[in-house]
């Protein structure tokens, strides 16, 4: 299956393509999430380093760092590489996607950390600025992988990408993903409450986190390319007469490894 990453999709079409791609390549995308989620879940959320036994605010800090920075950064990076492979009609390679994520890990984690910090500061300020940051800067990790952008440029590029009213489309997709994620987490939580075996509870917990983060990463990445296609089709007035559009052909870019 070849994904067309160069054209915009309708809202329903984008969701349908995302779901179809995720289901068709479920072993791939679930594995990309599991190789990050499973070891961290066992280390920090289970018994090796029990977060509940950590003093003071360290438990909250460790959990936030795990679920809010490390897992999203690495899983998103690997999904971006896999989607680019599918866009070129190639078979995604887990090892290659993992290698790219590891190479970009420091930059990606800093990008996601700053993204999360800006959301937190915005929420503390007046809630609304935090929600704006959540939507406008959501694509910073994708920009870092696809374009090889630095930390500031990745955040800036995400803001540009969601400009010209495209933030509405982004916000709608993120709200839908939040509802789906809440439903999965609620269902998994109900199952976990009924499970008497610690081993089964760990497996279910790992699957729960992996499914949710994989869906977020894949849909977010396809939306990223959709918005780039829309921006190329309707460039800002200042750039209308120039061939130097800000979009990058993912097929051309994909011929080299992200730096």
PLY file of the C-alpha trace (Angstrom):
ply
format ascii 1.0
element vertex 259
property float x
property float y
property float z
element edge 258
property int vertex1
property int vertex2
end_header
0.00 0.00 0.00
1.39 3.42 -1.04
0.27 6.47 0.89
-0.14 9.70 -1.06
1.55 12.24 1.16
1.43 15.03 -1.39
-2.29 15.78 -1.51
-4.76 17.06 1.06
-7.54 14.81 2.34
-11.07 15.58 3.38
-11.69 15.36 7.10
-13.52 12.04 6.95
-11.13 10.73 4.31
-8.14 11.53 6.51
-9.64 9.60 9.40
-10.54 6.67 7.15
-7.06 6.53 5.60
-5.49 6.74 9.06
-7.59 3.90 10.45
-7.15 1.75 7.35
-3.38 2.27 7.39
-3.13 1.52 11.10
-5.18 -1.68 10.85
-3.42 -2.89 7.70
0.00 -2.37 9.27
-1.00 -3.06 12.86
1.94 -5.40 13.66
4.35 -2.73 12.44
2.88 0.25 14.26
2.17 -1.68 17.45
5.73 -2.98 17.49
7.11 0.54 17.04
5.16 1.58 20.12
5.87 -1.55 22.17
9.65 -1.37 21.88
9.49 1.97 23.69
6.49 1.50 25.97
7.15 -2.03 27.27
10.56 -1.51 28.90
9.61 1.87 30.37
6.30 0.52 31.67
8.02 -2.39 33.39
10.77 -0.17 34.83
8.70 2.79 36.01
5.06 1.73 36.21
5.37 -1.72 37.69
7.77 -3.12 40.24
11.40 -2.43 39.37
11.16 1.27 40.18
7.69 1.65 41.68
6.67 5.26 41.16
4.42 5.17 44.21
7.46 4.51 46.38
9.31 7.59 45.16
9.52 10.49 47.60
7.62 13.74 47.21
7.04 15.00 43.71
9.57 12.66 42.10
6.87 10.14 41.24
4.85 12.74 39.35
7.97 14.07 37.64
9.12 10.61 36.53
5.67 9.66 35.25
5.29 12.96 33.37
8.73 12.59 31.82
7.95 9.01 30.77
4.46 9.47 29.34
4.71 13.12 28.30
8.18 13.31 26.77
10.14 10.11 26.19
7.37 7.85 24.86
5.69 10.46 22.57
9.02 11.65 21.16
10.42 8.25 20.25
7.17 6.63 19.11
6.24 9.62 16.96
9.66 9.66 15.31
9.43 5.99 14.37
5.90 6.40 13.01
7.03 9.34 10.87
9.83 7.28 9.33
7.44 4.37 8.68
4.88 6.67 7.05
7.57 8.15 4.82
8.53 4.64 3.75
4.91 3.85 2.91
4.69 7.13 1.00
7.55 5.96 -1.21
5.93 2.57 -1.70
8.63 0.86 0.34
8.28 -1.66 3.12
8.94 0.05 6.47
11.82 -1.38 8.47
11.54 -1.39 12.24
15.30 -1.32 12.70
15.70 1.70 10.46
12.86 3.58 12.17
14.33 2.80 15.59
17.81 3.90 14.50
16.49 7.26 13.30
14.55 7.77 16.54
17.61 6.99 18.66
19.81 9.32 16.60
17.32 12.17 16.92
16.32 11.36 20.52
18.06 14.26 22.33
16.63 16.88 19.96
13.19 15.27 19.89
12.94 15.03 23.66
13.94 18.67 24.02
11.33 19.66 21.44
8.60 17.70 23.22
9.75 18.95 26.62
9.53 22.58 25.51
6.18 21.86 23.86
4.84 20.41 27.11
6.32 23.28 29.12
4.66 25.89 26.90
1.32 24.10 27.25
1.74 24.01 31.03
2.68 27.68 31.25
-0.23 28.60 29.00
-2.69 26.67 31.13
-1.34 28.29 34.29
-1.65 31.71 32.68
-5.24 31.48 31.51
-5.97 27.97 30.19
-6.70 29.27 26.66
-3.03 30.00 25.82
-2.22 26.43 26.84
-4.84 25.03 24.51
-3.54 27.23 21.70
-0.01 25.96 22.28
-1.30 22.36 22.36
-2.81 22.75 18.89
-0.39 25.14 17.18
2.83 23.41 18.26
1.62 19.81 18.02
3.63 19.03 14.86
7.04 20.07 16.17
8.29 16.45 16.50
7.20 15.64 12.94
8.97 18.74 11.63
12.13 17.76 13.51
12.16 14.33 11.86
11.04 15.24 8.32
12.97 18.48 7.89
15.81 17.86 10.33
14.88 21.18 11.98
16.40 22.40 15.21
14.38 22.84 18.38
13.23 26.42 17.77
12.64 25.88 14.04
10.56 22.76 14.72
8.25 24.64 17.05
8.13 27.62 14.69
7.38 25.41 11.67
4.51 23.76 13.53
3.07 27.17 14.31
3.34 28.17 10.65
1.80 24.90 9.52
-1.30 25.43 11.66
-1.72 29.05 10.58
-4.20 30.42 8.03
-7.10 28.71 9.80
-5.55 25.24 9.63
-5.52 25.16 13.42
-9.29 24.49 13.33
-8.76 21.25 11.42
-5.92 20.30 13.74
-7.96 21.04 16.84
-10.88 18.96 15.60
-8.65 15.94 14.98
-6.95 16.30 18.36
-10.29 16.50 20.14
-11.40 13.33 18.37
-8.14 11.58 19.27
-8.59 12.66 22.89
-12.09 11.17 22.98
-10.90 7.90 21.43
-7.94 7.76 23.79
-10.20 8.39 26.78
-12.50 5.57 25.67
-9.60 3.13 25.28
-8.12 4.11 28.63
-11.49 3.84 30.36
-12.13 0.40 28.90
-8.64 -0.79 29.76
-8.98 0.64 33.26
-12.18 -1.32 33.81
-10.45 -4.51 32.66
-7.42 -3.87 34.84
-9.69 -3.45 37.87
-11.03 -6.96 37.33
-7.69 -8.64 36.71
-6.25 -10.59 39.60
-2.90 -11.42 38.04
-0.09 -8.88 38.15
1.43 -10.31 34.98
-1.82 -9.97 33.03
-2.29 -6.45 34.40
1.16 -5.47 33.14
0.48 -6.86 29.67
-2.87 -5.06 29.45
-1.32 -1.84 30.69
1.45 -1.99 28.10
-1.04 -2.70 25.30
-3.29 0.13 26.45
-0.51 2.72 26.34
0.91 1.33 23.08
-2.41 1.40 21.21
-3.23 4.96 22.29
0.20 6.44 21.56
0.42 4.61 18.21
-2.93 6.02 17.08
-1.92 9.52 18.14
1.42 9.22 16.36
0.02 7.86 13.10
-3.00 10.16 12.79
-0.87 13.13 13.81
1.75 12.29 11.20
-0.78 11.87 8.39
-2.43 15.14 9.43
1.03 16.77 9.35
1.50 15.79 5.70
-2.10 16.74 4.91
-1.55 20.26 6.26
1.70 20.60 4.33
-0.15 19.69 1.14
-2.82 22.29 1.95
-0.20 24.95 2.56
1.51 24.18 -0.74
-1.83 24.39 -2.55
-2.68 27.71 -0.88
0.59 29.47 -0.03
0.59 32.73 1.97
0.18 35.84 -0.15
3.78 36.91 0.50
5.04 33.65 -0.99
2.53 33.29 -3.80
4.96 34.60 -6.39
7.89 32.54 -5.18
8.85 28.97 -5.90
10.47 28.68 -2.48
7.51 27.15 -0.71
8.00 25.95 2.81
6.64 22.45 2.14
9.10 19.64 1.47
8.30 16.77 -0.84
8.36 13.80 1.56
9.34 11.48 -1.26
12.37 13.58 -2.13
13.28 14.02 1.52
12.85 10.35 2.19
15.75 9.50 -0.09
18.08 10.42 2.71
17.95 9.64 6.38
16.63 12.42 8.63
19.54 14.23 10.27
0 1
1 2
2 3
3 4
4 5
5 6
6 7
7 8
8 9
9 10
10 11
11 12
12 13
13 14
14 15
15 16
16 17
17 18
18 19
19 20
20 21
21 22
22 23
23 24
24 25
25 26
26 27
27 28
28 29
29 30
30 31
31 32
32 33
33 34
34 35
35 36
36 37
37 38
38 39
39 40
40 41
41 42
42 43
43 44
44 45
45 46
46 47
47 48
48 49
49 50
50 51
51 52
52 53
53 54
54 55
55 56
56 57
57 58
58 59
59 60
60 61
61 62
62 63
63 64
64 65
65 66
66 67
67 68
68 69
69 70
70 71
71 72
72 73
73 74
74 75
75 76
76 77
77 78
78 79
79 80
80 81
81 82
82 83
83 84
84 85
85 86
86 87
87 88
88 89
89 90
90 91
91 92
92 93
93 94
94 95
95 96
96 97
97 98
98 99
99 100
100 101
101 102
102 103
103 104
104 105
105 106
106 107
107 108
108 109
109 110
110 111
111 112
112 113
113 114
114 115
115 116
116 117
117 118
118 119
119 120
120 121
121 122
122 123
123 124
124 125
125 126
126 127
127 128
128 129
129 130
130 131
131 132
132 133
133 134
134 135
135 136
136 137
137 138
138 139
139 140
140 141
141 142
142 143
143 144
144 145
145 146
146 147
147 148
148 149
149 150
150 151
151 152
152 153
153 154
154 155
155 156
156 157
157 158
158 159
159 160
160 161
161 162
162 163
163 164
164 165
165 166
166 167
167 168
168 169
169 170
170 171
171 172
172 173
173 174
174 175
175 176
176 177
177 178
178 179
179 180
180 181
181 182
182 183
183 184
184 185
185 186
186 187
187 188
188 189
189 190
190 191
191 192
192 193
193 194
194 195
195 196
196 197
197 198
198 199
199 200
200 201
201 202
202 203
203 204
204 205
205 206
206 207
207 208
208 209
209 210
210 211
211 212
212 213
213 214
214 215
215 216
216 217
217 218
218 219
219 220
220 221
221 222
222 223
223 224
224 225
225 226
226 227
227 228
228 229
229 230
230 231
231 232
232 233
233 234
234 235
235 236
236 237
237 238
238 239
239 240
240 241
241 242
242 243
243 244
244 245
245 246
246 247
247 248
248 249
249 250
250 251
251 252
252 253
253 254
254 255
255 256
256 257
257 258
